[in-house]
């Protein structure tokens, strides 16, 4: 059996952080930026760790737009939490940043409480699990170093026979072109976005990508036909404490289906499911659910 060439490789370590609600709480429907602020506030007490994770763009120089070495995957929309209920989210560390996982876990494990939302509602840490294998990394005061198992997107780099796929936009997808938000999504846009994201991540944080294969996928993507779509603009704003202003965070939600010779694209689609695509993916935007089938 002939082995397929490796399209890409990038290590990542997903941490599933589970909090327990201690008082009735009303929270924004999208918690990506809220949780980013909470984590940033705590990690800022550890300057070296904070600088690498949250201020990495400062090391790019010349005003470069540097991709971050982490991503938050917020919980599905839930407006109200009652005491005893769980709030679960992921913090995913990419490439070299996976080596900082133990330090991150130790910082979070020492916290006795999280104050979340405008009303600073009280949540307490319950445990931290591996985000894919679900083994306990920190639980009941015990840290298990052996559970810090690094994953690699190379695991999804094998092609899967497919002629149909569905793409569900789980969190707002924000792709801008010519300064405007793209509202008419197509297959080439998705493929261009994920090949670019992988390329930027591996260039800065370690890994590899077959540049020729990525370029070829972008060229062939126009041959894939959109079979159906039900997308809508989700209006959203967030307040930036750093900039002292409200920012437009609107993005696209909904679902699309595509038909055609999709086999060569399946690795890129599954990588997009893991890494997210588009702007503000660090905060959890651009999360996709992907289903591929041979019809």
ABEGO torsion letter per residue (X at the ends): XBBBBBABBBBBBBBBBBBBBABBBBBBABAAAAAAAAAAAAAAABAAAAAAAAAAAAAAEGGBBBBBABBBBBBBBBABBBBGBBBBBBBBBBEAAAAAAAAAAAAAAABABBBBEAAGBBBBBABBBBAAAGBBABBGGBBBAAABBBBBAAAAABBBBBABBBBBBABBBBBBBGGBBBABBBAAAAAAAAAAAAAAAAAAAEEBBBAAAAAAAAAAAAABBBABBBBBBBBBBBBBAAAGBBBBABBBBEBBBBBEBAAAAAAAAAAAAAAEBEBGAAAGBGBBBBBBBBX
